[in-house]
Amino acid sequence: MANCTTIEWREELSVNEGRIDDQHKEIFRIINDFVFEKERDTKSVGLAEVLSKLTDYSLIHFREEERYMAERGFPDIKEHKRAHYYYIKKVALFNLNYSNLTPTDPEEVCEFLVKWWINHILEMDLDYKRFVENNN
């Protein structure tokens, strides 16, 4: 995806759980910070700082989301946790590469972030939304 652009919240991404939706919106805001920093300077230390912030916030979000799913007895929680682990590992690797002489291309990072979050919410998160709605 050349010229990766900002990620926008849409109502179809809502899981109907306010704090989780708010966390998703904050994650989108941080990703947009990455996009803006990338456009400003592709070799910026700021890119690594934004990725660190995104990793830290994602860990908080994933704990909250996993607790929410566990409290409601969501049966596919293990698969969901695996997806979260994969994401954290991938973003941490991107971040580590920013300290190398040949860092990961910011466009590749941006494409991964935007695609992963949209797909994860639309596919996996909406699964637990449907589960909760069907079991209330």
C-alpha angles and dihedrals in degrees: 000000000000117000095013108212136204122294118238129206114238127187091239086069093062118117090193092244108112101210093047092047089049090051091050089052090051090050089052089051091053091048088052088053087056091050092050092047091047091053091048097050126349092202095046123139083220090074091062091045092053091047090051090051090048092050092049093048093044090055090054091047094047092051090051093046093047090049089050092051093046092050090054096044096244104185098210096055094119092058090046091051090051090055090050091049092050091051094049092047092049095047092045089053091050089051093048090051091059088072091055126090090247106040123191113277107265089223089060091049092047093048091050093049096048095042095043096050096045093046094043094052096042095046111026105022094046087054091064090042090058091044092053092046092049094048101047 
